[in-house]
Amino acid sequence: MSLINWKLERIENVLPEEFYKLIDKNKKHIEKTFPVTLSHCLDLESAQKFIAFSSDKEKNKEGYHFYARNIETGDLIGYLCVKSIDNRISKCELGYFIDEDFQGKGIISGLVSQTLDFCFNELSMNKVFICTSQINLASQRIALKHNFQQEGILRDEFKDGDGILENVVYFGLLKLDYNSNERTIL
């Protein structure tokens, strides 16, 4: 695994053009797992609307967006969103993807680590969950590496980019469990 120098960026530091470039470059890679984002970023104009919509969600505390930027090239190489926020019971969901060329380099793991700290300590969430396709073993490994517990399989819960209903594996991490770990993951 070669080391990639990257940094976390927030939405206010991301241009729609560079997000569109990330999406466009990875269309085949994310078409089944991120169909909604992909459908909202088919061209630069729609990507601009998506970033504006995401910025509004963040201002309204309805969602948060984190990006991995390659320090050497300045390119965006990963995306993580905090979504499905339910303040009534203090839980939220993480969704993420990495540029296909940067898989297996620990970048998403680092994004997840930093975002968990944000979710539990800044948003005061009690639970963070990840729902992943049953066949997305890399995403399941990320969840397990960060001490999420598999809580179940939700049948026909997600419609992929081809319109096929898929089972998802539901992973949850409670703040109590997060705080009891030494948080040495990066």
C-alpha positions in Angstrom: 0.0 0.0 0.0 1.6 3.2 -1.1 1.2 6.3 1.0 -1.0 9.1 -0.5 -0.9 12.5 1.2 -4.4 13.7 1.4 -6.4 16.2 3.5 -10.0 16.5 4.5 -12.0 19.3 2.9 -15.4 20.7 3.8 -18.0 21.7 1.2 -17.2 25.4 1.3 -13.7 24.5 -0.1 -15.0 22.4 -3.0 -15.8 23.7 -6.4 -18.7 22.1 -8.4 -16.3 21.5 -11.3 -13.9 19.4 -9.3 -16.7 17.4 -7.7 -18.2 16.8 -11.2 -14.7 15.7 -12.3 -14.6 13.1 -9.5 -18.1 11.8 -10.3 -17.5 11.7 -14.1 -14.2 9.9 -13.7 -15.8 7.3 -11.5 -19.2 6.8 -13.2 -18.7 3.0 -13.7 -17.2 2.6 -10.3 -20.1 4.2 -8.4 -23.1 3.6 -10.7 -24.5 0.8 -8.6 -23.7 2.1 -5.1 -24.3 5.9 -5.5 -27.1 6.1 -8.1 -28.8 9.2 -6.5 -25.6 11.3 -6.4 -24.7 10.1 -9.9 -28.1 11.0 -11.3 -27.8 14.5 -9.8 -24.4 15.1 -11.3 -24.8 14.0 -14.9 -23.2 17.3 -16.2 -21.5 20.3 -14.8 -24.7 22.3 -14.4 -26.5 19.6 -12.4 -23.3 19.1 -10.3 -23.4 22.8 -9.5 -27.1 22.4 -8.3 -26.1 19.3 -6.3 -23.3 21.2 -4.5 -25.6 24.2 -3.9 -28.3 21.8 -2.5 -25.8 20.0 -0.3 -24.5 23.4 1.0 -28.1 24.3 1.9 -28.6 21.0 3.7 -25.4 21.7 5.7 -26.5 25.2 6.6 -29.8 23.7 7.8 -27.9 21.0 9.7 -29.6 18.3 7.6 -26.5 16.8 6.2 -22.7 17.3 6.1 -20.2 16.7 3.4 -16.5 15.8 3.6 -14.0 15.3 0.8 -10.5 13.8 0.5 -8.1 15.9 -1.5 -4.8 14.6 -2.9 -2.3 17.1 -1.6 0.2 16.6 -4.4 -2.3 17.1 -7.3 -5.0 19.1 -5.6 -7.6 16.7 -7.0 -10.6 15.4 -5.1 -10.2 11.7 -4.6 -13.0 10.8 -2.1 -16.4 11.8 -0.8 -18.2 11.1 2.5 -21.6 12.4 3.4 -23.4 12.4 6.8 -27.1 11.9 6.0 -30.3 10.5 7.4 -29.9 12.6 10.5 -32.5 11.9 13.1 -32.0 14.3 16.0 -35.0 12.8 17.8 -32.9 9.7 18.6 -29.5 11.2 17.8 -28.4 9.0 14.9 -27.0 9.5 11.4 -25.7 7.5 8.5 -22.4 7.6 6.6 -22.2 7.1 2.9 -18.8 7.2 1.1 -16.8 6.4 -2.0 -13.2 6.7 -3.1 -11.8 7.3 -6.6 -11.2 3.9 -8.1 -7.5 4.7 -8.5 -7.1 5.2 -4.7 -8.9 2.2 -3.3 -7.1 0.3 -0.6 -4.9 3.1 0.5 -6.6 3.9 3.8 -8.1 7.2 2.6 -11.8 6.2 3.3 -10.7 4.8 6.6 -9.1 8.1 7.5 -12.2 10.0 6.4 -14.5 7.8 8.4 -12.2 8.3 11.5 -12.4 12.0 11.3 -16.1 12.0 10.5 -16.9 9.8 13.5 -15.2 12.3 15.7 -17.4 15.0 14.2 -20.6 13.0 14.5 -20.1 12.0 18.1 -18.4 15.1 19.5 -19.7 18.0 17.5 -23.1 16.7 16.4 -23.6 14.8 19.7 -25.0 11.7 18.0 -25.6 8.6 20.0 -25.4 6.3 17.0 -23.8 6.3 13.6 -24.8 3.7 11.0 -23.6 2.4 7.7 -25.8 0.5 5.2 -23.8 -1.2 2.5 -24.7 -3.6 -0.3 -24.3 -7.2 0.7 -21.6 -7.6 -2.0 -19.6 -4.5 -1.1 -17.1 -6.3 1.0 -14.7 -3.3 1.1 -17.3 -1.1 2.7 -18.1 -3.8 5.2 -14.4 -4.0 6.1 -14.4 -0.3 6.7 -17.3 -0.6 9.1 -15.8 -3.5 11.0 -12.4 -1.8 11.2 -14.0 1.1 13.0 -15.7 -1.2 15.5 -19.2 -1.0 14.0 -21.4 -4.0 14.8 -23.4 -5.8 12.2 -26.9 -5.4 13.3 -28.8 -7.1 10.5 -29.5 -7.5 6.9 -32.3 -5.4 5.4 -34.0 -7.3 2.6 -34.6 -5.4 -0.7 -33.8 -2.2 1.0 -31.7 -0.4 -1.7 -32.3 0.1 -5.4 -29.0 0.1 -7.3 -28.2 2.1 -10.4 -29.7 -0.6 -12.6 -33.0 -0.4 -10.6 -32.5 -3.8 -9.0 -33.5 -4.1 -5.3 -30.6 -5.3 -3.2 -30.2 -6.4 0.4 -28.1 -4.2 2.6 -26.0 -5.0 5.6 -26.7 -2.6 8.5 -23.8 -1.7 10.8 -24.2 0.5 13.9 -21.7 2.2 16.2 -22.8 3.6 19.5 -21.1 6.6 21.1 -20.5 4.4 24.2 -18.6 1.9 22.1 -16.7 4.6 20.2 -15.6 6.3 23.4 -14.5 3.0 25.0 -12.0 2.3 22.1 -8.7 4.0 22.0 -9.5 5.4 18.5 -6.2 4.4 17.1 -7.6 3.8 13.6 -6.2 6.0 10.8 
